[in-house]
Amino acid sequence: MMNNFKTLIRTLYFLLLFGTPFTVLSQEKPLSKAKTDDFWNHVQLGGGFGLGIGNDFTNITIAPSAIYNFNEYFALGTGLQYSYLKQKRYYSSNVIGGSIIGLFNPIDEVQLSIEVEEVNVSNTYEDLGGSLKTNFWNTGLYLGAGYRSGNATIGARYNLLFDKNKDIYGEAFMPFVRVYF
């Protein structure tokens, strides 16, 4: 019985390979070079850089970001952020985190946004008696609106989760400038 089964399998194998034409179909097509290049045509890079230096004061911020434009109305993106702030003999802070942003352009000149930001804050307060260290996570949920001209948008955003006792920013309302290339 086992020999009959082996003979049947060999015969079917031989017929499939040499005796009958067959075609293998797949629903997944490899993306052509034009399709993969098209992805990068929808990506814009941008971000922010801030530098403030004064008498015993330093503030440096680096915030690269990227968005993907689904069409002329909607875009979705992500960003990273690092900030260093120091007031000599009083205060220092390191802030690091990221964000996800959604953009809606109902008309060319108007941009609406929603953004979720999560950052880790590490503060050190110094005085004559020693130092106090704090470390916490801060979450922001921002709704924003701005005037858009070309690649730049100027506007304001409001943090719906603002808590003056736990937030790293002084106010819930903040102006912004966005530039994407």
N, C-alpha and C positions, 0 to 999 in steps of 0.2 A: 504494500500500500504506500509506503514511504517513497519507493522508487517511482511509482506512478505520479505522485504529487511533485517530486523533483522534476520529472520529465515534463509535466504540465507547466510548471513555472518557467523552465528553460524555453519551451516552445512559445509561450506568451512573450517572454523577454525578446526572443529572436524576432517574432512577428512585429512587435512594437518598434524595434530598432530598424529592421531592414524590410519588413514586408508591407507595412502600411504607413502611409504618410500621416504625420500628425503635426499639430501646431500648438505651441504653448503661448497662451495669452496672459497678459498681466494688466491690471487696472492702473498700476502705478507707472507713470512715464518718467524717465529721467528728465530733470530740468535742463533745458538748453542753456547755453551761455547767456543768451539774451534774457532769459527769465531770471537767472541768478543776478545778472548785472542790474536788472530792473529793481530788485530789492534795494540795492544801495542808492538808486535814484530817488527813493522815498525817504531815506535817512538824512537827518540834519543833525549836526553836532554844534554844541554851544556850551554855555555855562557862564560862570562868573568868577571874578577874581577881585579881591578887595585888599587894600593895603592902607593902613593908617598908622603913622608913626609920629609921635609927639614927645613932649617933655616927660621922660620916664614912662611912656605909654607905647605899646605895640599891639596892633590888631592885623592879623593876616587871615584871609579866607581864600580857599580854593574850592571850586564847585563845578566840575565838569558834568555835562549832561548830553543826552542824545534823545531824539524823538523819531518816531516812524509815522509818516503821513499816510494814512489809509486812503484819503482823498483830499479834496480842497477844503473840507469842513472839519474832519476829525484827525487827531494825532494822539499818540500815546508814547510816553517816554519814561526814562529813568535817569537818576542822577546820584552822584556821590558828593559828600561835603566834608571838608575839614576846616576848622577854625582854631586859631590860637590867639588868645588875648592875655595881655599882661600889663598890670599897673604896678610898677616897681614898688617894693616894700608894702604891698597891700593885697594884691589879688592876681591869680593866674587861672586860666581856663583852657581846656582842650575839648573840642566838640567834634565828634566824628559820626557819620551816619549816611543815610541814603533816602531817596524819595522816589515816588511814582507819580507821574503827572498825566492828566488827560486834558487835551485842549479842544475847544470847539470854536470855529470861526463862522458864525452865522452870515456875516458879510465880510468883505475884505478888510475893513477898518476896525472891526471889533473882534476881540479874542476873550473867550470865557474859559476859566480853568478850574479844575479840582485837583488837589494835590495832597498826598499823604506823605508825611515826613517822620522818620524815626531816627533820633540821634542819641548818642551816649554823651553825657556831660560829666566832666571831671574837673572840679573846682578846688582851689586851695586859697584860703583866706589867711593872711598873715597879719599879726599885730605884735606888740611888745611882749605879750605873754605866751607866744607860741603860734601854732597854726591849726586851722580847722580844715579838714578835707571832706568833700562831699562827692558822691558819684551816683548818678541816676540816669534813667532813660526818660526822654521827653518825646511825646507824640503830638504831631500837629495835623489837623485836617483843615485845609485852606480852600476857601472859595475866592476866586479872583476874577477881575475884569480889567481889560486894558485896551488902549488904542494901538492898532497895529499898522505899521508902514513898512512894507518890504519884509526884511528878515527880523526887524526889531519890534518889540512891543513894550510900551510903558503903561503901568497901571498900578493897582493896589490889590492886596489880598487880605482876607480876614480869617483868623484862626478860630474855628468853631470850638476847639478844645482848650482854649486859653485859660490858664489858671495862674493868676499873678503870684501866687505863693510857690508854684512849682515850675513855672515856665522860664526858659532861658532868654526870652525876648521881653522887652519892657512893655510892649503893647500887643493887643490882638490884631490891630490894623497895621499893615506894613506896605510901603510902596515897593515896586519892583521894576526892573528893566530886564527883559529877556532878548537875547540875540542868538539866532541859529543860522548856521551857514550850510 
